[in-house]
Amino acid sequence: MGKLQGRITQIVAEGDAGGGMVKAKVNGHMELISCVISDEGMKDKELLEDLVRAAVTQAIQKAKQAVAEETSKMAGGLGIGLPAGFQLPG
């Protein structure tokens, strides 16, 4: 279990929105670790809010998928079969 936690800590997933105007990175613990906004993205507050939300949501979805894949790999190595469609909470 400690090995899995170590692998999850290393996961970093990136999401972007607005053709790259906003880029967000989330770690395997679903914590936002960076958010980069281009100069163009700063011009429209409402658009920026939507882009940040979309980029963070995409990054979280990718991180959840990466954690699920890593968990499945680790469980497979232990000979533990996970049920089809099994998802981790979070």
N, C-alpha and C positions, 0 to 999 in steps of 0.2 A: 504494500500500500504506500509506503514511503517513496518507493521508486516512481509510482504513478504520480504522486503529488509533485515530485521533482520535475517530471516530464510536463505536467500541466503548467507549472510555473514558467517553463520555457516557451510555452505557446504564445505567439503574438499574431493576431489577425488584423488585417487592414481593411477598412471600408472607405469608399469615396463617393462623392456626389457632385453633381453639377459639372461633369467632365473634369473632375480633379480640383475644382475650386475649394472643396473641403475634403480633407483626409483625416481619418480617425484610426487610432490603433488601440486595441483592447488585448489584455493578456488572458491567459487561461482561467483566471479567477473572475473574469468579466469586469475587470477594472479598466477604466479609460486611462491609457498611459500617455497618449498625445492626441492633439487635435491641431491640424495646420490649416490655416485659412489663407487663400491667395488674396492679393490686393483687390482683384476684381470682385471677389466674394464679399468684400467689406462695404460695397456700395449700396446694397439693398438689405435692410435689417430683416424684413419679413422673409425674404428669399434665403438669407443666411441662416435664420432659425430653422427653416425647413431642410436646408442642406446639411446642417449639423446633425439634426435628428436622423436624417436618412443615412448619413455616413456612419454614425455611431450604431444605429440599428443593424446595418449591414456588417459592421465589424463584429458585433456581438453574435450575430447569426453564424458567421464564419468561425468564430472562436468556439461556440457551442459545438459545431460540427467537428472541429479539430479535437476537442476534448472527448467527444463521443468516439471518434475513430481511435484515439490513443487508448482510451479505456477498453475498447473492444480488442485492440491488439494485445494489450497487457493481459486481459482476461483470457484471450486465446492462448497465450503463452503459458498460462497456468492450467490450461485444460478445462476452463470454466466456460460453458456456452451461455451466452446472453440471449434472452428471448428476442425474437424478431421485433423490430421497432422500439427496442428499449432505449430510453432517453434519460440522461441525467437531469436531476432538478437544477434549476438555475435559470 
